[in-house]
Amino acid sequence: MTSPALSTASTPPVRAAPVRALGAILAGGASSRFGSVKGLATVGGAPLVERVREVLAAAVTDPVIITHLPDLATLPGLPARPDATDAGGPLAGIETALRWAEERGLPGALCVACDMPFLSAALLGEIARAGVESGALALVPESGSRAGFEPLCAWYSTAALPGVRDALERGERRVTRVVEALGAARLPIGRVAAHGDPAVLFLNVNTPAGRREAEEIAMRAGSTR
């Protein structure tokens, strides 16, 4: 199925009111390559999870965290739920977020991995807003990744919940495969780049070496707190 693309017109980022939606920080991984709880590792003087929470709270009305890790589930002011199953990976986190959004009467969830320290609040707001306005089951920003898009910094409508559940029940764990099956719309790379370098915006910290790289970027940008 060919994914519908939004207009490629690039406009300067505009600060807008938060979108009425769930903002789910996905933090269910074991951080095996990192060696400790990745979300609590600092970049630019702040824990990764706090950096993500700050921009997510500026983009959507209902920020939460999906995790089974006690150190992250007890963060003050950030409601938490565990994944439905530890074996489900990020897709189980997305399913949990969509159930939560449905319970709150929200149109969907902006799902973001906990290890992206340089996300832009304006970009996240644009993704969520475009997702709601498009009526798409999912909307992903284009990037230079192998898949060509970012499934863990993306909008998922509550209408996608049956498809996500079905994928989990079939044993599917690849979020990219599910995104493609949903016929996700895409936010073109030109509109992403209006918010910054996509390679930096979507940089994820998976290893100690990745954290050192992120620290160097933060220092060059003067992103200390």
N, C-alpha and C positions, 0 to 999 in steps of 0.2 A: 504494500500500500504506500502511495506517495504521500509524504507528510505535507500538509498545507503550510505555506510560508506567509508570514505577515509582511507588510510593506518594508522595503529595505531602506527607506528614508532615514537618515541619521540626524537626530536633533540633539542639542545640548541637554544634559541631564537636568531635570526639573524636580525640586523637592515638592512632593505632594502629600496629602493626608494619607495616613495608613489605610491600606485596603482591608475591608472587612473579611478576614480569612484567618485560618489557623496558620501559624508559622512553626513548623516542626523541625527542631534540631535533631538529626539522626545521629545517635551516639551509642549504638548497640554493639559495636565491634569490640573484639578482644584486645586490639592494639598489639598484636603479637610481634609485628615488625618494629614497633616503636619501643617496646620493652616496659612500658608503664601506661597509666591511664592517659591517653593522648589528649583528651579534652582539657586536662588540667595543665598541660605543658604550656609555658609562656612564649609568646612572640611579641616583641615590642613592649614588654613589661606587663602584659595581660594574658590570662589563660585563653587558649583557643576558643573554648566554649563561651567565654564572656565577650570576646570579639565578635563572634557570630551572633550572640544574643543581642548585642547593641544595635547592629545594623538590621537584624530581623525585626526588632521591636519598633524601629522607625518605619518599616515597610508594611507591616500587617498588624492587625489589632490584637491577635491572640497568640503570642509566642509560648511554646511549650517545648519539652524535651522528651524524646523517646529513647529510653535506656533501661538496662537492667543492672547497671553499675551503681552501687550505693553512693559512691563519692560524687556522682553526677546527679543522681535522683534526688538528692537532698539540698540542691542549690537553692538559696533563698529566693522567693518570688518567681520561681520558674516551675510551673506544674509539670509533673513527670508521670509517665506510664512506661511499663516494660514492653518490649516486643512481644507479640503473640507467641513466638517461638524463637529460641536462640539459633535454631538451624536455618531460619528464614533469611538471615542477612538483611541488607537494606530494604529489600522488598517487603519483608515482614514489618519493618518500621513504617514504610509508606502505608501499608494496610492499616496499621494501628492508628496512624495519623488521620486517615480518611474516616475511620469509624468515629474517632474523637470529633472531627469536624462535623460529621453528620449528626452526632448527639447534640452539638451546640447550635445546630441550625445554620451552619456556615456553608458556603458554596464549594469549598475545597481546602486544600492545604498546599502551602509553599514549603516543600521539603528540602532541607539543606544539610549537607554533611557537616559534622562538628569541627572538621579539620581544615577549613578554608579561611585563613586569617585576613584576606584582603578583599573580601566581598564588599560591594557598594550598596548602601541602603537604597539609593536611587535605582540601581539595576534591579534589585530584588523587588522593589515596588513596581517597576515596569513589567517584570515577569508575571507577578501576581495580577496586576491590572489587565494585562493583555490576555492572561488565561481566563479571567472572569468574562471579559468582553467578547472573546472569541467563541465562547461556548464549547471549546475543545475539551476532550476527555483529559488531555495532558498538553502541556506546552513546555518545551525545552529550549534553552539558549544554545545557539551554535557556538562551537569552539574549535580549537585546533587539536582536540583529543582524537584518539584512534576512531571512536564512534562518530566524531564530528559534532557531538553535542554533549551537554552535561545533564545526565539523568538524576544526579544528586544535588542539583541546584535548580529545581524545576517545579512547575505548577501541576497539581493533580486534582481534577474535579471529583467531588463525591460520586458523580455518575460513573467514574472509573472503578469504583469499589468492587462490583461484581467481577470485572475482568481481572483485577489484581488478586482477588480471592481465588478465582479459578486457576490462575497461574500458580499460586502457592500450592493449591491442592494437587496440581499436576506435577509438582516437584520442580517447577521452574524457579530459578534463583537469579537469573541474569536480568537486571533491571533494564538494560538496553533492549533486550528482546521484547520485554513487556511494553516498553515505550513505543517500539515499532508496531507491535500488535494493536496498540490503542490508536494508531494513526495520529500520533502527537503533532500538534502545530509546532512551528519553530520560530524563535525570535532570531532574525538574521544577524550574522556576525557584525555587520555594519552598525546595527543598533546596539549591540553589546559593546563594541569598541568605543561608542560615544561616552561610555562610563570609565574607560581605562583599557589597558592592555589585557586582552582576554587571558594570556598566559599567566599574568599575575593575579587577575581577579579570581581565576579558578584554580590557582595553585593549591594543592592539598598536601598536608604534612603527614607522611606515612612512616617516616624513619627519622632517627636522630640527624642524619645528613640533610634530610628535607627541612628539619627545624632550623638547622644552621643556615641553610639557603634563605629561609623565610626571615630570619633575624637580619641577614645582610640586606635584604630588600627593605625591611622596616627601618633599618638604620639609614639607608640612602634616602628614604622618603621622609625621614624625621618622624617616624611613627612610633615614638616612645610615649609612655603614659606615666 
